[in-house]
Amino acid sequence: MLETLGEANTAAVIGLIGGLALGLAARIGRFCTLGAIEDMLYGGDDRRMRMWLIAIGVAVIGTHLAISSGHFDAGQTAYLDRVWNPLATIVGGLLFGYGMALSGNCGYGALARLGGGDLRSFMIVIVMGLSAYVVMSGPLAHTRVWLFPVEMDASDPQGLTQSLSGFGVSPAVTGLLVGAILIAIALARREMRRSYPHIIWSVVVGLAVLSGWLGTYWIATTGFAAEPVETHAFVAPIGDTIYYGMTASGTALSFSVGSVLGVVLGAVMGSYSRGHFRWEACEDPRELRRQILGAAIMGLGAILAVGCSVGQGISAFSVLAYSAPVAFVAIFLGAAIGLKQLITGFAPAA
């Protein structure tokens, strides 16, 4: 495949396949970050939040089995190859979660809704991608580095597996134990154990994240080009896709572009299969203004936290980076604050 397509195109195909699975999971399996939080806090239903635990558990187990078998090196990932900045993770996670609540979707959810015909999500995707680039490498990049300095080439362990390996604990043992605990917690409720679609689509999401790690690592170690080792995340990659759309004649495809397009295509397929596809537009300028503001905040938050709800919430978790649980909790709290503002307001009850 590498000889036929080349490294960059092969990475894009791998991203596309995983993205298709994620798009289907969002539209058919209703796998959604904000939806899970809203169901848990205001709907009395935590099954979609338990889906996240299963997806994380599957990704953790698969990733660590790959590490133990020599098919993956987690140290080459963006979540472990630099010194973790806890303050940036907390601030970024809170901002991302709050912006997600204002927008009504995270980056992954916005792509999935765009694939269902929601034109409001198109605006969210564009603004979020541009915001991410402004903070990542644009006018605010120097300010970001000044406020939240990043030290590359970390010498100390940046994840649980790395730390335990220093005591002789095999990555397979760590991954199996942590993953099994997460899945056991998720399946502790009878309602969840009987909800087979929730379980199946959770596993699909976990395997999609794993496929990205394995595929890009294979390319990095087999090919001749310097391809990054990465998996699915949906803020900076949206900016990458926008940039590619403007400079395709002089820019190569990438895993990120394939992943983003895959989610949209998978969502289109899932929407049509359920008869849910329909064009929607925003009829309330105030709502659109709120969503645009939320998208801009999400882009900023994701760059500070080095990942979004999927990037930190599943991908970073799969390598057991110390940043992952902190970012996950911060995103949850930020979303809870935003939802409270939108649903009940902050004024005390009369």
Secondary structure, DSSP 4 states (H G I P E B T S, - for coil): -HHHH-HHHHHHHHHHHHHHHHHHHHHTS---HHHHHHIIIIIS--HHHHHHHHHHHHHHHHHHHHHHTTS--GGGSTTTSB---HHHHHHHHHHHHHHHHHHTS-HHHHHHHHTTTBHHHHHHHHHHHHHHHHHHTSTTHHHHHHHS---BS--S--BHHHHHHTTT--HHHHHHHHHHHHHHHHT-SHHHHT-HHHHHHHHHHHHHHHHHHHHHHHHHHHSSS--------SSHHHHHHHHHHHHGGGS---HHHHHHHHHHHHHHHHHHHHT----B----HHHHHHHHHHHHHHHHHHHHHTS-TTIIIIIIHHTTBTHHHHHHHHHHHHHHHHHHHHHT-SSPP-
